Amino acid sequence: MAFRTQRMWTVARTDLRQLFESKDFWVPMALLGGFFFLIVPAFLLLVIANVGNVGAVQQVSQALDLLPQSAQQAVPTVTSSGAEVDPATQVNYTLAVYLFAPIAVVVPLTISSAVGASTIVGERERGTGEFLAHSPADTREIYLGKLIASLIPGYITTVVGFGAYSLLVNIVVGGDLGYWFFPTSSWWLLIAWVLPPFLALALSLVLRLSARVRSTAAAQQATGLVTLPLIIIAYGQSTGALIGSGTATLSLILGAVAWTIAIISLATGVRSIKRASLLGVANEQ
């Protein structure tokens, strides 16, 4: 068992080392995460915070009345010192919790899927598929190693990106409120319980595609079609669960369903990895 685990991690470490050395891949991914986690939120939050109680902000703040009752009650009305919260701060709070934060679901899904799309077909294009096919690792170990190598970038993105985003909104918005408020309890549940199975489910499908197509470009195109519905569901759940009522119950139920489907998909996905697919003859069978 120890040898099987060691071989699995050897496959994962090899892929991660190659990914780290491919600056043309991870640099754009890092810029993508930085743009959505920091640049866009910082720009909009600072603009709203600095314009003050002008008519535009007043009109936007009136839109808060359209939110569900549970969401309206969550918007703070007084600061830690007992002063009334101004409309600009209430708007920023709403944007930080209900608009920008779901990016924490979308960006990791996008990055992990991009890594997973080339993980099998990339071996054939680099000419290393034959070496891996004749290695002591069996197909299960190869599959799990590839899965781990694809999951880790997504989790790193979540930890670093969402941590930076949380710090940003706590400084900009929390500074006006007099206390730090983010992540909320609903977001802790979403990040810890709902996001992981969505990542696993997406990658279980992406690895199947990567083992079947003939080129990385084809894998990335097919991956976009597969992961787009999952991204829409994840984004819709994050915004719907956070704004709607019964947030904890909804997140727990959706997470449990996603975990069940992900485990089944991962268990059956092992059969998609064959040594022939690493040699580039899978599509000819």
C-alpha positions in Angstrom: 0.0 0.0 0.0 2.9 2.4 0.8 4.4 1.7 -2.6 1.1 2.4 -4.3 0.7 5.7 -2.4 4.3 6.7 -3.2 3.8 6.1 -6.9 0.6 8.1 -6.9 2.4 11.1 -5.3 5.3 10.7 -7.7 2.9 11.2 -10.6 1.3 14.2 -8.9 4.7 15.8 -8.0 6.0 15.3 -11.6 2.9 17.1 -13.0 3.1 19.9 -10.5 6.8 20.5 -11.2 6.1 20.7 -14.9 3.3 23.1 -14.2 5.5 25.3 -12.1 8.1 25.4 -14.8 5.6 26.3 -17.5 5.4 30.0 -16.8 3.4 30.6 -20.0 0.6 28.7 -18.3 0.6 29.6 -14.6 1.5 33.3 -15.0 -1.7 34.0 -17.0 -3.7 31.9 -14.5 -2.2 34.0 -11.6 -3.0 37.2 -13.4 -6.6 35.9 -14.0 -7.0 35.2 -10.3 -5.5 38.5 -9.2 -7.7 40.4 -11.6 -11.0 38.9 -10.4 -10.0 38.5 -6.7 -8.3 41.9 -6.2 -8.3 44.4 -9.0 -11.9 44.5 -10.0 -13.3 44.4 -6.4 -10.8 46.9 -5.1 -11.6 49.4 -7.9 -15.4 49.2 -7.5 -15.4 49.2 -3.7 -13.0 52.1 -3.4 -14.9 54.1 -6.0 -18.2 53.7 -4.1 -16.5 54.3 -0.8 -15.0 57.6 -2.0 -17.9 59.1 -3.9 -19.9 59.5 -0.6 -23.7 60.0 -0.3 -24.2 61.3 -3.8 -27.4 60.6 -5.7 -26.0 57.6 -7.6 -25.1 55.8 -4.4 -28.4 56.7 -2.9 -30.2 55.2 -5.9 -28.1 52.0 -5.7 -28.7 51.7 -2.0 -32.4 51.7 -2.7 -32.0 48.6 -4.7 -31.2 46.8 -1.4 -35.0 46.8 -0.8 -35.2 44.3 -3.7 -33.2 41.7 -1.8 -34.9 38.9 0.1 -35.8 39.7 3.7 -33.0 37.5 5.1 -30.4 39.4 3.1 -31.7 42.8 4.0 -31.5 41.9 7.7 -27.9 40.8 7.2 -26.9 44.2 5.9 -25.5 46.2 8.9 -27.2 49.4 10.0 -24.9 50.5 12.8 -21.2 50.6 13.2 -19.3 49.2 16.1 -19.4 52.6 17.7 -23.2 52.8 17.4 -23.2 55.3 14.5 -25.6 54.8 11.6 -24.0 53.0 8.6 -24.1 55.3 5.5 -25.6 54.0 2.2 -22.2 53.7 0.5 -21.0 51.3 3.1 -24.2 49.3 2.9 -23.8 49.0 -0.9 -20.2 47.9 -0.5 -21.2 45.3 2.1 -23.8 43.9 -0.3 -21.3 43.8 -3.2 -18.6 42.2 -1.2 -20.9 39.4 0.2 -23.3 38.8 -2.6 -21.7 39.9 -5.9 -17.9 39.5 -5.9 -17.4 36.6 -3.5 -18.9 33.9 -5.8 -15.8 34.4 -7.9 -14.2 32.1 -5.2 -16.2 29.3 -6.8 -15.7 30.1 -10.4 -12.0 30.9 -10.6 -10.7 27.7 -8.9 -13.0 25.6 -11.1 -11.6 27.4 -14.2 -8.0 27.0 -13.2 -8.2 23.3 -12.1 -10.1 22.4 -15.2 -7.5 24.1 -17.4 -4.8 22.1 -15.7 -6.7 18.8 -15.9 -7.6 19.3 -19.6 -4.0 18.8 -20.7 -2.9 16.3 -18.0 -3.4 13.1 -20.1 -3.3 14.3 -23.7 -0.3 16.5 -22.7 1.7 13.4 -21.9 1.3 12.2 -25.5 2.1 15.7 -27.0 5.3 16.0 -24.9 6.3 12.4 -25.8 6.3 11.3 -22.1 3.2 9.2 -22.4 5.1 6.1 -23.4 7.4 6.4 -20.3 4.4 6.8 -18.0 2.5 3.9 -19.7 5.5 1.6 -19.0 6.1 2.9 -15.5 5.4 0.7 -12.4 2.4 2.8 -11.5 -0.9 1.2 -12.4 -3.8 3.1 -14.1 -5.5 3.8 -10.7 -2.3 5.4 -9.4 -1.8 7.4 -12.5 -5.5 8.6 -12.4 -5.3 9.7 -8.8 -1.9 11.3 -9.3 -3.3 13.4 -12.2 -6.4 14.2 -10.2 -4.4 15.5 -7.2 -2.1 17.5 -9.5 -5.2 19.2 -11.0 -6.9 19.8 -7.6 -4.0 21.4 -5.9 -3.8 24.5 -8.1 -7.5 25.0 -7.5 -7.2 24.8 -3.8 -4.1 27.1 -3.8 -6.2 29.6 -5.8 -9.0 29.3 -3.3 -6.8 29.8 -0.2 -4.6 32.6 -1.6 -7.2 34.4 -3.7 -10.1 34.2 -1.3 -7.8 35.0 1.6 -6.6 38.1 -0.3 -10.2 39.0 -1.2 -11.3 38.6 2.5 -8.5 40.9 3.6 -9.4 43.5 1.0 -13.1 43.7 1.8 -12.4 43.7 5.6 -10.0 46.6 5.2 -12.1 48.7 2.8 -15.6 47.9 4.1 -14.8 46.6 7.6 -12.9 49.7 8.2 -16.0 51.8 7.8 -18.1 49.4 9.9 -15.5 49.3 12.7 -15.1 45.5 12.6 -14.1 42.7 10.2 -17.1 40.6 9.0 -15.9 38.5 6.1 -16.0 35.5 5.4 -19.5 35.1 6.8 -20.6 31.8 8.3 -22.5 30.9 5.0 -19.3 31.5 3.0 -17.2 29.3 5.3 -19.8 26.5 4.7 -19.7 27.1 0.9 -15.9 27.1 0.7 -15.4 24.1 3.0 -18.3 21.9 2.0 -19.7 22.9 -1.4 -16.6 23.9 -3.5 -14.5 20.7 -3.0 -17.1 18.3 -4.6 -17.7 20.7 -7.5 -13.9 20.7 -8.2 -13.7 16.9 -7.9 -16.8 16.4 -10.1 -15.5 18.8 -12.8 -12.1 17.2 -12.8 -13.5 13.7 -13.0 -15.2 14.7 -16.3 -12.2 16.7 -17.5 -9.8 13.8 -17.0 -12.1 11.5 -19.1 -12.0 14.0 -21.9 -8.2 14.4 -21.7 -7.8 10.7 -22.1 -10.0 10.6 -25.2 -9.1 13.6 -27.4 -6.1 13.9 -29.6 -4.8 17.4 -28.7 -4.7 19.8 -25.8 -6.6 22.4 -27.8 -9.4 19.9 -28.3 -9.4 19.0 -24.6 -9.6 22.6 -23.6 -12.5 23.2 -26.0 -14.4 20.2 -24.8 -13.6 21.1 -21.1 -15.3 24.4 -21.6 -18.5 22.8 -22.7 -18.4 20.4 -19.7 -17.4 22.8 -17.0 -19.6 25.7 -18.0 -22.8 24.1 -16.6 -21.0 23.3 -13.4 -19.7 26.8 -13.1 -23.2 28.2 -13.7 -24.7 25.8 -11.0 -21.9 26.7 -8.5 -22.2 30.4 -9.1 -26.0 30.3 -8.9 -25.9 28.2 -5.7 -23.4 30.6 -4.1 -25.5 33.7 -4.9 -28.8 32.0 -4.3 -27.8 30.3 -1.0 -26.2 33.5 0.3 -29.1 35.7 -0.6 -32.0 33.3 -0.1 -33.3 31.9 3.1 -32.2 28.7 4.8 -28.6 29.2 3.7 -27.1 26.5 5.9 -29.7 23.9 4.9 -29.4 24.6 1.2 -25.6 24.5 1.2 -25.5 21.2 3.3 -28.0 19.5 0.9 -26.3 20.7 -2.3 -22.9 19.8 -0.9 -24.1 16.3 0.1 -25.6 15.7 -3.4 -22.4 17.1 -5.1 -20.2 14.8 -2.9 -22.3 11.8 -3.9 -22.2 12.5 -7.6 -18.5 13.4 -7.4 -17.5 10.1 -5.6 -19.4 8.0 -8.1 -17.9 9.9 -11.1 -14.4 9.6 -9.6 -14.8 5.9 -9.0 -16.1 5.2 -12.5 -13.6 7.6 -14.1 -10.6 5.4 -13.2 -11.6 3.1 -16.0 -11.1 6.0 -18.5 -7.4 6.0 -18.0 -5.8 3.1 -20.0 -2.1 2.6 -20.9 -3.2 2.7 -24.5 -4.5 6.3 -24.1 -1.0 7.4 -22.9 0.5 5.9 -26.0 -1.9 7.7 -28.3 -3.8 4.7 -29.6 -7.0 5.0 -27.4 -8.9 6.7 -30.1 -8.1 4.1 -32.6 -9.6 1.2 -30.7 
